[in-house]
Amino acid sequence: MPAFKVAEFGHRHGWAIASVVIGLSLWEFVSRVVVGSKLFLAAPSQVWMAIVDLWRSGELAKHVATSALEFAIGYVVACLLGIILGFLMATFRPAKQALQPWVSGLYATPTVALAPLFILWFGIGIVSKVVVVAVLVIFPVAINTEVGLRNTPLLLVETVRAFGANARQIFFKVSLPSALPFIFAGLKLGIGRGLIGVVVAELFGARSGLGQLIQQSAETFNMPTLFAGVTLLAAAGIAMTSGFAWLEKRLLPWRE
């Protein structure tokens, strides 16, 4: 890699890399010196070995595949419905008046507390987990979509209208591009809520998945495996959030 690319990478990500290295080093020190027992706190090196062991045994692939499928289906469905819901609320006043109490009420409700009810209705299979994820993700996406569409600069709308643009052109050329940063913010917020939904739903009842792995590890005081599950979830959240940030830069170059 050329020296200037190394320097550019260090300039962009140097502080992030340094904070991760320092944090992991401090975690290793506290676990091995201060606590001194992996029964209470596992060191990063022990967590890594637990991940390797899970991978070799085939358990890791099974749990990750289950949680990933549950998250993917619930997240995609919730994002599509949330964008449609936000569009309706931003565009049609009757829809806004009719849907606002439900959106506000359900968004404020601790939906994860309803996970046992969903499992009772839909069983311990994938359907109940998808429903939990979808319910947690849909509202931040809908709210951000509505806010983005409602905050379209009026000056831009009037300008393109003066040049003869119709309603369809105004939406696709002005309103939607203006709302995309808000929509991306909602999509990124939904990642964390969706991962929480997967874990909570699996804690209440599942045959496999990272949430079920975490629960089993907690019951047997297997801290390295427990932290392995938590670490994988955190890594997935970071990777997906970074992916959306990269996509946002490509789709919205004018924001740079």
Secondary structure as UniProt FT lines:
FT   HELIX           3..29
FT   HELIX           30..35
FT   TURN            38..40
FT   HELIX           44..57
FT   HELIX           59..91
FT   HELIX           93..108
FT   HELIX           111..114
FT   HELIX           115..122
FT   HELIX           126..150
FT   HELIX           154..162
FT   TURN            163..164
FT   HELIX           167..170
FT   HELIX           171..175
FT   HELIX           176..204
FT   HELIX           210..219
FT   TURN            220..221
FT   HELIX           223..251
FT   HELIX           253..255
//
